[in-house]
Amino acid sequence: MHDQQKKTNQTILGLFFYIFAIFHNNTPTGAEQYMTTANPTTLLMLGDSLVEWGDWEVLLPELQVINSGIAGEHTEELSARLANEIDTVLADRPEPEYILIMTGTNNLLMGNSYFPAILGSMLPRLIDLCPGSMITLNSIMPMQIQGLPQESIQATNDELRNVAEQSKCWFLDITTPFTEQCLPVTKPCFLNDGVHLATRGYQVWAKAIQGHLAALQQDMQETT
């Protein structure tokens, strides 16, 4: 009888450690933690073709991405549709946890470098419309366009960073990830036009977004 009880106890103990090991090995860590909920985290993406043409279900499968990109759009056009866009988004869902804005590429390509001023007035409006969302302004991509030097793109991104900070929003600078992870021949991040993203370009951008959102989530947890 004593031996039988001992075997039973050993079986229960072994089962306990087995279940613990399964749980421990499947516990999400790092960037996965903020997404592992019954209701996936929502990311609203506003912008032009760079947003619209992204396969975000594949690139960011852990997020519920609302793709509100319109190809060819300029910043002033995004500003004009902003209120209606947000009304549509909020019609059947709560405020998105995160909003990412990627705009200005078409302005810059047309020689208009003054669009950061439009964002300076647009971001406060967006904050009023979605006060519970964490809003990030994305930098202009380091495009490979003849006649558009990287110094000009960097100067524009410096302006965008200042606009984001003045509006108390966040800024995601994509320049460094692209510089470090893209090579023109073997690992191209842009299509032949030098503007639109290749598959690798979207992958690099998506990874940067994941890291950025994870950092925001961690900061929020540390301050609450």
Secondary structure, DSSP 8 states (H G I E B T S, - for coil): -HHHHHHHHHHHHHHHHHHHHHHHHT---GGGGGG-SSS--EEEEEESHHHHT--HHHHSTTSEEEEEE-TT--HHHHHHHHHHHHHHHHTSS---SEEEEE--HHHHHTT---HHHHHHHHHHHHHHH-TTSEEEEE------BTTB-HHHHHHHHHHHHHHHHHTT-EEE--HHHHHHH-BTTTB--B-TTSSSB-HHHHHHHHHHHHHHHHHHHHHHHHT-
